Amino acid sequence: MNNNSYKSILIIGMGLIGSSIARVIKEKKISEKIYGVDNDKLIIKMTKKLNIVEDIYESIDDISFQFDVIFICTPLSSYRNIFKKLNNFIKEPTLITDVGSTKVSVINDYKSLVNNKKILFLPAHPIAGLEKSGPEHGFAKLFDNRYCIITPLNSKDIFIERISNIWKSFGMTIEIMDAERHDRVLAMTSHIPQLIAYSVVGTATELEKQMKDEVIKYSAAGFRDFTRLAGSDPIMWRDVYEKNKDAVLEMLGRFSEDLLTYQKAIRNNDLNFLEKKFAKSKEIRKIIEEIGQAGTFDPTEKN
């Protein structure tokens, strides 16, 4: 992709992902100008302070000019309102993509609300992020060596390559997937682990005070990892469980059944079963490390 391929890009939602997109676009000179939209006055103030966009607005309604590309980086519950506004706002052919971690709900919302032929929409999910929110935590390398799953509305759309190339320019590898399959896969790899983290931390907070204080004081690495996940944006995750309910419940059922087999093995002192299961899990971790997906670089973390 040539530098300055686009004259103007709009990012709707200037949180962690949106601000990271702004930073990587600026760093790699993908667009001459970058603009933002966010309905949170504190985020608007912080974004202006960080100087990562040309200007930022409180609403699409406040903008009088058009864009080459638009990124939707807001919680899933806001998509319907955004699609309605874009349906009226877009007057020229505009590439639009998103970062939502469920895709069936996004596609359904889009199809039910958008009839504007000038909108060239490619649903996407960059598998990148931190358990932190807010523009101050964004950084350009967030997308390096990560996968971006796209779920095209029509595989013959000629603009798919153009939008895919933008994601590739961020350092991402593109994978094409059916939207329903995406939601089932992410239910297991992302949504269930997050739910378990909320559950474990929730259980700890309900212990009697002395025990709770000791759990916090003597947190081992495993519990700290759960608290790291549980520190994520509650609005974003609330929306994920509403929008991906069926897939999450299906995978949660499978997990619950497997957990019962561990409970039984521990009760019966079945050490052979436990060792085999743990060894198999260790192999999965080794594979994840080998393909370079074991962690995300975070410049805000202190050593």
C-alpha positions as CSV (number, residue, x, y, z in Angstrom):
1,M,0.0,0.0,0.0
2,N,1.4,3.4,-1.0
3,N,1.8,6.1,1.7
4,N,-1.0,8.6,1.8
5,S,-3.3,6.3,0.0
6,Y,-6.3,8.1,1.6
7,K,-7.1,11.7,2.2
8,S,-9.3,11.3,5.3
9,I,-10.2,8.5,7.7
10,L,-12.8,8.7,10.5
11,I,-12.6,6.6,13.6
12,I,-15.9,6.2,15.6
13,G,-15.0,5.4,19.2
14,M,-11.7,6.6,20.5
15,G,-11.0,4.0,23.2
16,L,-8.1,1.5,23.2
17,I,-8.7,0.1,19.8
18,G,-9.8,3.3,18.1
19,S,-6.8,5.3,19.4
20,S,-4.4,2.5,18.5
21,I,-5.8,2.6,14.9
22,A,-5.3,6.4,14.9
23,R,-1.7,5.9,16.0
24,V,-0.8,3.2,13.4
25,I,-2.4,5.2,10.6
26,K,-0.4,8.3,11.6
27,E,2.8,6.3,12.1
28,K,2.6,4.6,8.7
29,K,1.1,7.6,6.9
30,I,-1.9,5.7,5.6
31,S,-4.0,8.8,5.5
32,E,-3.3,12.5,5.2
33,K,-5.9,13.3,7.9
34,I,-7.5,11.3,10.7
35,Y,-10.7,12.4,12.5
36,G,-12.5,10.9,15.5
37,V,-16.0,10.7,17.0
38,D,-16.8,9.9,20.6
39,N,-19.8,10.8,22.8
40,D,-17.7,10.7,26.0
41,K,-16.4,14.2,26.8
42,L,-13.5,12.9,28.9
43,I,-12.4,10.7,26.0
44,I,-12.7,13.7,23.7
45,K,-10.5,15.8,26.0
46,M,-7.9,13.0,26.4
47,T,-7.8,12.4,22.6
48,K,-7.2,16.1,21.9
49,K,-4.5,16.1,24.6
50,L,-2.8,13.1,22.9
51,N,-2.8,14.9,19.6
52,I,-3.6,11.7,17.6
53,V,-6.3,13.1,15.4
54,E,-6.9,16.2,13.3
55,D,-10.1,16.9,15.2
56,I,-12.7,14.9,17.2
57,Y,-16.5,15.4,17.3
58,E,-19.2,14.4,19.7
59,S,-21.5,13.0,16.9
60,I,-21.4,12.2,13.2
61,D,-24.2,14.8,13.0
62,D,-21.6,17.5,13.7
63,I,-19.5,16.6,10.6
64,S,-20.2,18.4,7.3
65,F,-17.6,16.6,5.0
66,Q,-17.1,13.0,3.8
67,F,-14.4,10.4,4.4
68,D,-12.6,7.7,2.3
69,V,-12.6,5.2,5.2
70,I,-14.5,4.8,8.4
71,F,-13.7,2.5,11.4
72,I,-16.4,1.6,13.9
73,C,-14.7,0.9,17.3
74,T,-17.6,1.2,19.7
75,P,-19.5,-1.3,22.0
76,L,-21.8,-3.6,20.0
77,S,-25.0,-2.1,21.5
78,S,-24.2,1.2,19.7
79,Y,-24.0,-0.3,16.2
80,R,-27.6,0.1,15.3
81,N,-27.6,3.8,16.0
82,I,-24.3,4.2,14.1
83,F,-25.6,2.3,11.1
84,K,-28.7,4.5,11.1
85,K,-26.6,7.7,11.1
86,L,-24.2,6.4,8.5
87,N,-27.0,5.4,6.2
88,N,-28.1,9.0,6.1
89,F,-24.6,10.6,6.4
90,I,-22.7,8.8,3.5
91,K,-23.0,10.6,0.2
92,E,-19.9,9.3,-1.6
93,P,-18.5,5.7,-1.9
94,T,-17.0,5.0,1.5
95,L,-15.0,2.0,2.8
96,I,-16.3,1.0,6.2
97,T,-15.1,-1.7,8.6
98,D,-15.4,-2.5,12.3
99,V,-13.7,-4.2,15.2
100,G,-16.6,-5.9,16.9
101,S,-15.9,-9.3,18.5
102,T,-19.2,-10.8,17.4
103,K,-20.1,-10.8,13.7
104,V,-23.6,-12.3,13.3
105,S,-25.2,-9.5,15.3
106,V,-23.2,-6.9,13.4
107,I,-24.3,-8.3,10.0
108,N,-27.9,-8.6,11.1
109,D,-27.9,-5.0,12.4
110,Y,-26.3,-3.8,9.2
111,K,-28.7,-5.6,6.9
112,S,-31.8,-4.4,8.8
113,L,-30.8,-0.7,8.8
114,V,-28.6,0.1,5.8
115,N,-29.8,0.5,2.2
116,N,-27.2,3.1,1.1
117,K,-25.3,1.7,-1.9
118,K,-22.5,4.1,-1.2
119,I,-21.5,2.2,1.9
120,L,-18.9,-0.5,1.2
121,F,-18.9,-2.5,4.5
122,L,-16.5,-5.3,5.5
123,P,-17.2,-6.7,9.0
124,A,-13.9,-7.4,10.7
125,H,-12.5,-8.5,14.0
126,P,-8.8,-7.7,14.8
127,I,-7.7,-10.2,17.4
128,A,-5.8,-7.7,19.4
129,G,-6.3,-5.8,22.6
130,L,-5.4,-5.2,26.3
131,E,-7.4,-5.5,29.5
132,K,-7.4,-1.7,29.6
133,S,-9.6,0.9,28.1
134,G,-9.2,4.5,27.1
135,P,-7.2,6.3,24.4
136,E,-4.2,6.8,26.8
137,H,-3.5,3.1,26.6
138,G,-3.5,2.8,22.8
139,F,-0.3,2.2,20.8
140,A,0.6,1.6,17.2
141,K,2.1,-1.8,17.6
142,L,-1.0,-3.3,19.1
143,F,-1.9,-5.1,15.8
144,D,1.6,-6.4,14.9
145,N,1.7,-10.1,14.1
146,R,-2.0,-10.5,15.0
147,Y,-4.9,-12.0,13.1
148,C,-7.7,-10.0,11.7
149,I,-10.8,-12.1,10.9
150,I,-13.0,-10.8,8.1
151,T,-16.6,-12.1,7.5
152,P,-17.6,-10.6,4.1
153,L,-21.3,-10.0,3.4
154,N,-20.6,-11.0,-0.2
155,S,-17.4,-12.8,-1.1
156,K,-17.5,-11.2,-4.6
157,D,-17.4,-7.6,-3.2
158,I,-14.6,-5.9,-5.1
159,F,-13.7,-3.6,-2.1
160,I,-12.8,-6.5,0.2
161,E,-9.1,-6.4,-0.9
162,R,-8.9,-2.7,-0.4
163,I,-10.1,-2.9,3.2
164,S,-8.1,-6.0,3.9
165,N,-5.0,-4.2,2.7
166,I,-5.6,-1.5,5.3
167,W,-5.6,-4.1,8.1
168,K,-2.5,-5.8,6.6
169,S,-0.7,-2.4,6.6
170,F,-1.2,-2.4,10.4
171,G,0.9,-5.6,10.6
172,M,-2.1,-8.0,10.6
173,T,-2.7,-11.4,8.9
174,I,-6.1,-11.7,7.3
175,E,-8.3,-14.7,7.8
176,I,-11.7,-15.1,6.1
177,M,-14.4,-16.9,8.1
178,D,-18.1,-17.4,8.1
179,A,-19.8,-15.1,10.6
180,E,-21.5,-17.9,12.6
181,R,-18.2,-19.9,12.7
182,H,-16.4,-16.8,13.9
183,D,-18.8,-16.4,16.8
184,R,-18.6,-20.0,17.9
185,V,-14.8,-20.0,17.8
186,L,-14.5,-16.7,19.7
187,A,-17.0,-17.9,22.2
188,M,-14.5,-20.6,23.2
189,T,-11.2,-18.7,22.7
190,S,-12.2,-15.3,24.2
191,H,-15.7,-15.0,25.6
192,I,-15.7,-18.1,27.9
193,P,-12.2,-17.3,29.4
194,Q,-13.4,-13.8,30.1
195,L,-16.6,-15.0,31.8
196,I,-14.6,-17.5,33.9
197,A,-12.3,-14.6,35.0
198,Y,-15.3,-12.5,36.0
199,S,-16.6,-15.6,37.9
200,V,-13.4,-16.4,39.8
201,V,-12.8,-12.8,40.8
202,G,-16.5,-12.5,41.8
203,T,-16.2,-15.6,44.0
204,A,-13.1,-14.1,45.7
205,T,-14.8,-10.9,46.5
206,E,-17.6,-12.8,48.2
207,L,-15.4,-14.6,50.6
208,E,-15.4,-13.6,54.3
209,K,-13.3,-10.4,54.8
210,Q,-10.1,-12.0,56.3
211,M,-10.0,-14.7,53.5
212,K,-10.7,-12.0,50.8
213,D,-7.8,-9.8,52.2
214,E,-5.4,-12.8,52.1
215,V,-6.5,-13.8,48.6
216,I,-5.7,-10.2,47.4
217,K,-2.5,-10.0,49.4
218,Y,-1.1,-13.4,48.3
219,S,-2.4,-13.4,44.7
220,A,-0.5,-16.0,42.8
221,A,0.1,-15.6,39.0
222,G,-3.0,-17.5,38.1
223,F,-5.3,-15.3,40.1
224,R,-3.5,-12.2,38.9
225,D,-4.2,-13.3,35.3
226,F,-7.9,-13.6,36.2
227,T,-7.9,-10.1,37.7
228,R,-6.2,-8.7,34.6
229,L,-9.0,-10.1,32.4
230,A,-11.6,-8.9,34.9
231,G,-10.2,-5.4,34.6
232,S,-11.6,-5.1,31.0
233,D,-14.3,-2.7,29.9
234,P,-17.6,-3.9,31.4
235,I,-19.9,-2.3,28.8
236,M,-18.0,-4.0,25.9
237,W,-18.3,-7.4,27.6
238,R,-21.9,-7.0,28.6
239,D,-22.7,-6.4,24.9
240,V,-20.7,-9.5,23.8
241,Y,-22.7,-11.8,26.0
242,E,-26.0,-10.3,24.8
243,K,-25.0,-10.5,21.1
244,N,-23.3,-13.9,21.2
245,K,-25.7,-15.6,23.6
246,D,-26.3,-18.8,21.8
247,A,-22.6,-19.6,21.0
248,V,-21.5,-18.6,24.5
249,L,-24.2,-20.8,26.2
250,E,-23.2,-23.8,23.9
251,M,-19.5,-23.5,24.8
252,L,-20.3,-22.8,28.4
253,G,-22.3,-26.1,28.5
254,R,-19.3,-28.0,27.1
255,F,-16.9,-26.3,29.6
256,S,-19.2,-27.1,32.5
257,E,-19.3,-30.8,31.5
258,D,-15.5,-30.9,31.3
259,L,-15.1,-29.2,34.6
260,L,-17.2,-31.9,36.2
261,T,-14.8,-34.5,35.0
262,Y,-12.0,-32.7,36.7
263,Q,-14.1,-32.5,39.9
264,K,-14.7,-36.2,39.7
265,A,-11.0,-37.0,39.1
266,I,-9.9,-34.9,42.1
267,R,-12.5,-36.5,44.3
268,N,-11.5,-40.0,43.2
269,N,-7.7,-39.2,43.3
270,D,-7.4,-40.1,39.6
271,L,-3.9,-38.7,39.2
272,N,-3.4,-40.4,35.8
273,F,-6.4,-38.6,34.3
274,L,-5.2,-35.2,35.7
275,E,-1.7,-35.6,34.4
276,K,-2.9,-36.5,30.9
277,K,-5.2,-33.5,30.8
278,F,-2.5,-31.1,32.0
279,A,0.0,-32.5,29.6
280,K,-2.4,-32.0,26.7
281,S,-3.1,-28.4,27.8
282,K,0.6,-27.7,28.0
283,E,1.0,-28.8,24.4
284,I,-1.7,-26.3,23.3
285,R,0.2,-23.5,25.1
286,K,3.4,-24.6,23.3
287,I,1.7,-24.4,19.9
288,I,0.3,-20.9,20.7
289,E,3.8,-19.7,21.7
290,E,5.3,-21.2,18.5
291,I,2.9,-19.3,16.2
292,G,3.6,-16.1,18.1
293,Q,0.2,-15.5,19.6
294,A,1.1,-16.0,23.3
295,G,1.1,-12.3,24.3
296,T,0.6,-8.7,23.3
297,F,3.3,-6.1,23.7
298,D,2.1,-3.3,26.0
299,P,4.4,-0.3,26.3
300,T,2.4,1.0,29.3
301,E,3.3,-2.1,31.4
302,K,6.2,-1.6,33.8
303,N,8.8,-4.3,34.0
